[in-house]
Amino acid sequence: MATLKQVAAHAEVSVQTVSNALNAPHRLRADTLERVNRSIELLNYRPNRNARSLRTSAVELIGYCVPSWPNHTHLVMDQFLHALCAAAERTGRHILLFTAPGGVDGMPTYDDLHARRMVDGFVLSQTETHDPRHGWLKEQDIPFVSFGRVWKQTTQPGPWVDVDGAAGSAMAVRHLHESGRRRIAFLGWPKLSGLGEDRLGGWRDACKDLGLPTTGLTVRCREDSIEEGARATARMLDTGRTVDGIVALSDILALGALRELTRRGLTPGHDVGVTGFDDSPLAEVVSPGLTSLRQPMDQIAEELITILTGTVNGSPVERLLRPELVIRGSSAPG
């Protein structure tokens, strides 16, 4: 394998110039950079990743712990992993996937990966209140960024990228209102879920702004499943309250609502408009197609990589991205 000195000799430049071509190409004139890159390609030079990251404190290989999502969410997880790997590779970096127990029990895995120079930084997800990973990574001065905010803390423990769930729920309410709906219910999660409360707040605020009722129109589901979505919809309809729209916190709960409405002889999209959240692949294969809020996975991944590979020190960087409402038959005008 060619060495840095051999590349420098071949290109007739100094070793420092070759180093600049690899680590700071903006410092070189275009013709010099082109000559060095040509020599790198001809000699098939491959820089030593460990030596380079130690010398420059660069984040070259990024660790990501694959979370233990419920079975039905793996389709959305696949989309995120693909986007994350693609975003990293566009910058000449790669993602190392691994698994670890939650909480303190998983910290030895993070410690081992970094101690063995297998990764230079981490993308975190499924972050929790007082998540031990944040404090440990800060103490070790290891770069990290989180996909998702930490709820029920006054300040965020580090840089993060998230999707504005409250804005998404409000978009769904306004869409249903524009299609003629005036009694719009919300299918949510238990109060312990900060994410769930955020999306519930968006529904409530939008209903208030539009002068729509909210009392008695919220049903909390015990779990995120199609069966629980159907049961929650049944409980709502059994109260005798008129409902002509349903904003569900997830696609899975929305699919349960579609099932229960159909079982009762109601036509989703005509009698009751229904929206979900995530725009999972299931949303476009059901009939009628499910109107849903699409998370901008490509943009999320780009922001995560940009933050992680940028300046490590300084104020936490925060990115709150808006989802996109994808309209299908489940919310056709009533």
C-alpha positions as CSV (number, residue, x, y, z in Angstrom):
1,M,0.0,0.0,0.0
2,A,1.3,3.4,-0.9
3,T,2.4,5.8,1.8
4,L,1.8,9.5,2.3
5,K,5.5,10.2,1.3
6,Q,5.2,8.2,-1.9
7,V,2.1,10.2,-2.9
8,A,3.9,13.4,-2.2
9,A,6.9,12.3,-4.3
10,H,4.7,11.2,-7.2
11,A,2.8,14.5,-7.2
12,E,6.0,16.5,-6.6
13,V,4.6,18.3,-3.6
14,S,5.3,18.3,0.1
15,V,3.8,15.8,2.6
16,Q,1.9,18.7,4.2
17,T,0.3,19.5,0.8
18,V,-1.0,15.9,0.5
19,S,-2.3,16.2,4.1
20,N,-4.1,19.4,3.2
21,A,-5.6,17.7,0.1
22,L,-7.1,15.0,2.4
23,N,-8.1,17.1,5.4
24,A,-8.4,20.8,4.2
25,P,-8.7,20.8,0.4
26,H,-9.9,24.5,0.5
27,R,-6.3,25.5,1.3
28,L,-5.0,24.4,-2.0
29,R,-5.1,25.8,-5.5
30,A,-7.4,23.9,-7.8
31,D,-4.5,22.7,-10.1
32,T,-2.5,21.5,-7.1
33,L,-5.5,19.7,-5.6
34,E,-6.2,18.0,-8.9
35,R,-2.6,16.8,-9.2
36,V,-2.5,15.4,-5.7
37,N,-5.9,13.7,-6.1
38,R,-4.6,12.1,-9.4
39,S,-1.6,10.7,-7.6
40,I,-3.8,9.4,-4.8
41,E,-5.9,7.6,-7.3
42,L,-3.0,6.2,-9.4
43,L,-1.2,4.9,-6.4
44,N,-4.4,3.6,-4.8
45,Y,-3.5,5.4,-1.5
46,R,-5.8,4.8,1.4
47,P,-5.3,7.0,4.5
48,N,-5.0,5.3,7.9
49,R,-8.4,6.1,9.5
50,N,-7.2,5.7,13.1
51,A,-4.1,7.9,12.6
52,R,-6.1,10.5,10.8
53,S,-8.9,10.7,13.4
54,L,-6.4,10.9,16.2
55,R,-4.4,13.6,14.5
56,T,-7.4,15.8,13.5
57,S,-10.1,14.8,16.0
58,A,-12.2,14.2,13.0
59,V,-15.4,12.0,13.1
60,E,-14.6,9.4,10.4
61,L,-16.6,6.4,11.5
62,I,-20.0,6.9,13.3
63,G,-21.6,4.5,15.7
64,Y,-25.4,4.0,15.8
65,C,-27.1,1.7,18.2
66,V,-30.1,0.1,16.5
67,P,-33.0,0.5,18.9
68,S,-35.4,-2.3,19.9
69,W,-38.4,-0.9,18.2
70,P,-41.7,-2.9,18.2
71,N,-42.1,-5.1,15.1
72,H,-44.4,-2.8,13.2
73,T,-42.0,0.2,13.3
74,H,-39.1,-1.6,11.5
75,L,-40.3,-0.3,8.1
76,V,-39.8,3.3,9.2
77,M,-36.5,2.3,10.9
78,D,-35.3,0.9,7.6
79,Q,-36.0,4.2,5.9
80,F,-34.0,6.1,8.6
81,L,-31.0,3.7,8.5
82,H,-30.8,3.9,4.7
83,A,-30.9,7.7,4.8
84,L,-28.3,7.9,7.6
85,C,-25.9,5.6,5.9
86,A,-26.3,7.5,2.6
87,A,-25.8,10.9,4.2
88,A,-22.6,9.7,5.9
89,E,-21.2,8.1,2.7
90,R,-21.8,11.3,0.8
91,T,-19.2,12.9,3.1
92,G,-16.8,10.0,2.8
93,R,-17.8,8.6,6.2
94,H,-19.5,5.3,7.2
95,I,-22.0,4.1,9.9
96,L,-21.2,1.3,12.2
97,L,-24.4,-0.4,13.5
98,F,-24.4,-2.1,16.8
99,T,-26.8,-3.2,19.6
100,A,-26.7,-2.5,23.3
101,P,-28.9,-2.8,26.3
102,G,-30.8,0.3,27.4
103,G,-29.7,2.7,30.2
104,V,-26.6,2.2,32.2
105,D,-26.3,-1.5,31.2
106,G,-25.4,-0.4,27.7
107,M,-22.6,2.0,28.5
108,P,-19.8,-0.6,28.4
109,T,-20.6,-1.2,24.7
110,Y,-20.2,2.5,23.9
111,D,-17.0,2.6,26.0
112,D,-15.5,-0.5,24.2
113,L,-16.3,0.8,20.7
114,H,-14.6,4.1,21.3
115,A,-11.7,2.7,23.3
116,R,-10.8,0.3,20.5
117,R,-11.0,3.2,18.0
118,M,-13.8,1.5,16.1
119,V,-15.9,4.7,16.1
120,D,-15.1,8.4,16.6
121,G,-18.6,9.7,17.5
122,F,-22.2,8.6,17.9
123,V,-25.7,9.3,16.6
124,L,-28.2,8.6,19.4
125,S,-31.9,7.8,19.3
126,Q,-34.6,6.6,21.8
127,T,-33.1,9.2,24.2
128,E,-34.7,9.3,27.6
129,T,-34.9,11.8,30.5
130,H,-31.5,11.7,32.3
131,D,-30.2,9.4,29.6
132,P,-26.8,8.2,31.0
133,R,-25.2,8.3,27.5
134,H,-25.3,12.1,27.3
135,G,-23.3,12.7,30.5
136,W,-20.8,9.9,29.8
137,L,-20.2,11.1,26.2
138,K,-19.7,14.7,27.4
139,E,-17.2,13.6,30.1
140,Q,-15.2,11.6,27.6
141,D,-15.4,14.5,25.1
142,I,-16.8,12.2,22.4
143,P,-18.9,13.9,19.7
144,F,-22.6,13.0,19.6
145,V,-25.9,14.2,18.3
146,S,-29.4,12.9,19.1
147,F,-32.3,12.1,16.8
148,G,-35.1,13.3,19.0
149,R,-35.4,15.7,22.0
150,V,-35.3,14.7,25.6
151,W,-38.6,15.4,27.3
152,K,-39.3,16.7,30.8
153,Q,-35.9,18.4,31.1
154,T,-35.5,22.2,31.2
155,T,-32.5,22.1,28.9
156,Q,-31.4,19.7,26.2
157,P,-28.2,17.7,27.1
158,G,-26.6,18.1,23.7
159,P,-27.2,18.8,20.0
160,W,-30.3,17.2,18.5
161,V,-32.4,17.0,15.4
162,D,-36.2,16.3,15.7
163,V,-39.4,16.5,13.8
164,D,-42.0,19.0,15.0
165,G,-44.8,16.7,16.0
166,A,-47.0,19.5,17.4
167,A,-46.9,21.3,14.1
168,G,-47.7,18.0,12.3
169,S,-50.8,17.4,14.4
170,A,-51.9,20.9,13.8
171,M,-51.5,20.5,10.0
172,A,-53.7,17.4,10.2
173,V,-56.4,19.2,12.1
174,R,-56.4,22.1,9.6
175,H,-56.6,19.7,6.7
176,L,-59.6,17.9,8.2
177,H,-61.2,21.2,9.0
178,E,-60.7,22.4,5.4
179,S,-62.4,19.2,4.2
180,G,-65.5,20.1,6.3
181,R,-64.8,18.2,9.5
182,R,-65.9,19.9,12.7
183,R,-65.6,17.3,15.5
184,I,-62.1,15.9,15.3
185,A,-60.9,13.4,17.8
186,F,-57.4,12.5,18.8
187,L,-56.0,9.0,19.4
188,G,-52.9,9.3,21.6
189,W,-50.5,7.5,23.9
190,P,-50.3,7.5,27.7
191,K,-49.3,10.7,29.5
192,L,-45.8,9.3,30.2
193,S,-44.9,9.8,26.6
194,G,-43.4,13.2,26.0
195,L,-43.6,12.8,22.3
196,G,-47.2,11.8,22.6
197,E,-48.0,14.9,24.7
198,D,-46.3,17.1,22.1
199,R,-48.4,15.8,19.3
200,L,-51.5,16.0,21.5
201,G,-50.7,19.7,22.2
202,G,-50.6,20.4,18.5
203,W,-54.0,18.9,18.0
204,R,-55.5,20.8,21.0
205,D,-54.0,24.2,20.0
206,A,-55.2,23.8,16.4
207,C,-58.7,22.9,17.5
208,K,-58.7,25.9,19.8
209,D,-57.6,28.3,17.1
210,L,-60.3,27.0,14.7
211,G,-63.0,27.1,17.4
212,L,-63.5,23.3,17.4
213,P,-64.4,21.3,20.5
214,T,-61.9,19.1,22.4
215,T,-63.8,18.0,25.5
216,G,-64.3,14.2,25.4
217,L,-62.6,13.8,22.1
218,T,-59.3,12.4,23.3
219,V,-58.7,8.7,23.7
220,R,-55.4,7.4,25.2
221,C,-54.2,4.1,23.9
222,R,-52.3,1.7,26.1
223,E,-49.9,0.6,23.3
224,D,-49.1,1.5,19.7
225,S,-50.9,-1.4,17.9
226,I,-53.6,-1.8,15.3
227,E,-55.7,-3.7,17.8
228,E,-55.4,-0.9,20.4
229,G,-56.2,1.7,17.8
230,A,-59.4,-0.2,16.9
231,R,-60.4,-0.6,20.5
232,A,-59.8,3.1,21.2
233,T,-61.9,4.1,18.2
234,A,-64.7,1.8,19.4
235,R,-64.6,3.4,22.9
236,M,-64.9,6.8,21.3
237,L,-67.8,5.9,19.1
238,D,-69.6,4.0,21.9
239,T,-69.9,7.2,23.9
240,G,-72.4,8.4,21.4
241,R,-70.4,11.5,20.6
242,T,-70.4,12.6,17.0
243,V,-67.0,12.3,15.4
244,D,-66.3,13.2,11.8
245,G,-62.5,13.3,12.0
246,I,-59.7,11.4,13.8
247,V,-56.1,12.5,14.1
248,A,-54.0,9.5,15.2
249,L,-50.6,9.8,16.8
250,S,-49.2,7.1,14.6
251,D,-50.0,5.2,11.4
252,I,-50.5,2.1,13.4
253,L,-53.2,3.6,15.5
254,A,-54.8,5.1,12.4
255,L,-54.9,1.7,10.7
256,G,-56.8,0.5,13.8
257,A,-59.2,3.3,13.4
258,L,-59.8,2.4,9.8
259,R,-60.5,-1.2,10.7
260,E,-63.1,-0.3,13.4
261,L,-64.8,2.3,11.2
262,T,-65.1,-0.3,8.4
263,R,-66.4,-2.9,10.8
264,R,-69.2,-0.5,11.8
265,G,-70.2,0.1,8.2
266,L,-68.7,3.6,8.1
267,T,-66.7,4.7,5.1
268,P,-63.3,6.1,6.1
269,G,-62.7,9.3,4.1
270,H,-66.4,9.9,3.6
271,D,-68.1,9.5,6.9
272,V,-65.0,10.0,9.1
273,G,-61.7,11.5,7.9
274,V,-58.6,9.8,9.4
275,T,-54.9,10.9,9.5
276,G,-51.8,9.1,10.8
277,F,-48.2,10.0,11.5
278,D,-44.9,8.7,9.9
279,D,-46.2,7.8,6.4
280,S,-44.9,4.3,6.7
281,P,-45.1,2.0,3.7
282,L,-48.4,0.6,5.0
283,A,-50.0,4.0,4.6
284,E,-50.2,3.6,0.8
285,V,-51.1,0.0,0.5
286,V,-54.3,0.1,2.6
287,S,-57.7,1.0,1.1
288,P,-58.5,3.8,1.2
289,G,-54.9,5.1,1.3
290,L,-54.0,6.6,4.7
291,T,-53.3,10.4,4.8
292,S,-50.2,10.7,7.0
293,L,-47.5,13.0,8.1
294,R,-44.1,12.1,6.5
295,Q,-41.0,12.6,8.4
296,P,-38.2,14.1,6.2
297,M,-35.8,11.2,6.7
298,D,-33.2,12.4,4.2
299,Q,-33.1,15.9,5.7
300,I,-33.0,14.5,9.2
301,A,-30.0,12.3,8.3
302,E,-28.2,15.2,6.5
303,E,-28.6,17.4,9.6
304,L,-27.4,14.7,12.0
305,I,-24.2,14.1,9.9
306,T,-23.6,17.9,9.4
307,I,-23.9,18.6,13.1
308,L,-21.8,15.6,14.2
309,T,-18.9,16.3,11.8
310,G,-18.9,20.0,12.4
311,T,-17.6,21.9,15.4
312,V,-17.8,19.8,18.6
313,N,-17.4,22.5,21.2
314,G,-19.7,25.5,21.7
315,S,-23.4,25.8,22.2
316,P,-25.7,22.8,21.5
317,V,-27.0,22.8,17.9
318,E,-30.8,22.2,17.5
319,R,-32.8,21.5,14.4
320,L,-36.6,21.2,14.5
321,L,-37.9,20.1,11.1
322,R,-41.5,20.2,9.8
323,P,-43.2,17.0,8.5
324,E,-45.0,16.9,5.2
325,L,-48.7,16.0,5.0
326,V,-49.3,13.4,2.4
327,I,-53.0,13.4,1.5
328,R,-54.7,10.2,0.5
329,G,-58.3,8.8,0.4
330,S,-58.7,8.4,4.2
331,S,-59.3,12.1,4.5
332,A,-61.4,12.8,1.4
333,P,-63.8,15.7,1.8
334,G,-66.9,14.7,3.8
